[in-house]
């Protein structure tokens, strides 16, 4: 077992390679129950929390940090620009709102959550109704230019994107003055995304994997179960160790104190076993899969670059 490493971004900043995912369900009631498990994570040694307006947990991150007694400057906070804000709020206005909820005057990393802009009724992140793409919205390149401004002002110490494919990264980089520090995407052994990982590495962009364990689809795979027995750890620890070996940051969500501790204590896997895990790749999206109409949150597979 080895301590959690830190990975360096293209800004020179370093972040813990294992963070706590701040997603807490889809209802306001679920969001409000986040403080206890976020607090237990901080007490277990987590110093990286990934949240978003859309998760409804920004204010609970602030409360957990306050209760923990851990100094703000010791906790890496990532949050995200909501996909319904461009064209309604400026990027700076949206970030200022997030900063108020987070009880801080800066975030360590601010991500453009999605490349598309969605119409969303009101300001309730727990809304679960139909959504559609807003037609008269800024392009993600235009929004990125505004992201660059909050970086220059120091309100976001690092900026990046989320759910961006190679296709859309190339469009963004054609006009960007600042290369994203991070691209957060769904990634796990069933969706290894090796081409995207190599492309981002070539541009100096670190990847964060969300849904990093691949749920039970991956954790019950016979190979993962076999390796968990070999290394005498949990299936999740095997998968997270695989990510770190590839230079990928992980933000697993766990509300269980024991599993939180396990996720900070990962084995070093043999090269042969890493290759076997990579061989599970089947390009299978589990979290944000294309629907029966071939759409992903209002965009086609082609628009997403998938």
Secondary structure, 3 states (H helix, E strand, C coil): CECCCEEECCCCCEEECECEECCCCCCHHHHHCHHHHHHHHHHHCCCEEECCHHHCCHHHHHHHHHHHCCCHHHCEEEEEECCCCECCECHHHHHHHHHHHHCCCCECEEEECCCCCEECCCCCCCCCCCCEECCCCCCHHHHHHHHHHHHHCCCECCEEEECCCHHHHHHHHCCCCCCCCEEEEECECCECCHHHHHHHHHHCCEEEEECCCCHHHHHCCHHHHHHHHHHCCCHHHHHHHHHHHCCCEECCCCCCHHHHHHHCCECCCCHHHHHHHHCCCCCCCCCCCCCCCCEECCEEHHHHCC
